[in-house]
Amino acid sequence: MSIIDDLIENLVERNTIRLNGAFTITLVNGGVSLKGNVFSTLHDRKKNKDVLNLNAPVAAEVRIADIVIPLPQIK
């Protein structure tokens, strides 16, 4: 097997990822705000043990510029 095959086997085929978390989505002036936490676990199926536990906070805000809709003249 090549190095690439070994890498894919070890990272993708042998491991599973579990995601869990909670988010709060809030409408703000001109956009959306997202806050919460993501809990992730990387589990090695061959050795049957957790390799990595991750608790990551998430904070994002998306804003949209003003939308201008031209109206026809009324005569």
GIMO-V603457 format. One record per residue. SS is DSSP state (~ for helix, > for strand, _ for the rest). BURIAL is b if it has 16 or more other C-alpha atoms within 10 Angstrom, else e. Layout:
{{SS BURIAL} {SS BURIAL}}
This chain:
{{_ e} {_ e} {~ e} {~ e} {~ e} {~ e} {~ e} {~ e} {~ e} {~ e} {~ e} {~ e} {~ e} {_ e} {> b} {> e} {> e} {> e} {> e} {> e} {> e} {> e} {> e} {> e} {> e} {> e} {> e} {> e} {_ e} {_ e} {> e} {> e} {> e} {> e} {> e} {> e} {> e} {> e} {> e} {> b} {> b} {> b} {> b} {> b} {_ e} {_ e} {_ e} {_ e} {> e} {> e} {> e} {> e} {> e} {> e} {> e} {> e} {> e} {> e} {> e} {> e} {> e} {> e} {> e} {_ e} {_ e} {_ e} {_ e} {_ e} {_ e} {_ e} {_ e} {_ e} {_ e} {_ e} {_ e}}
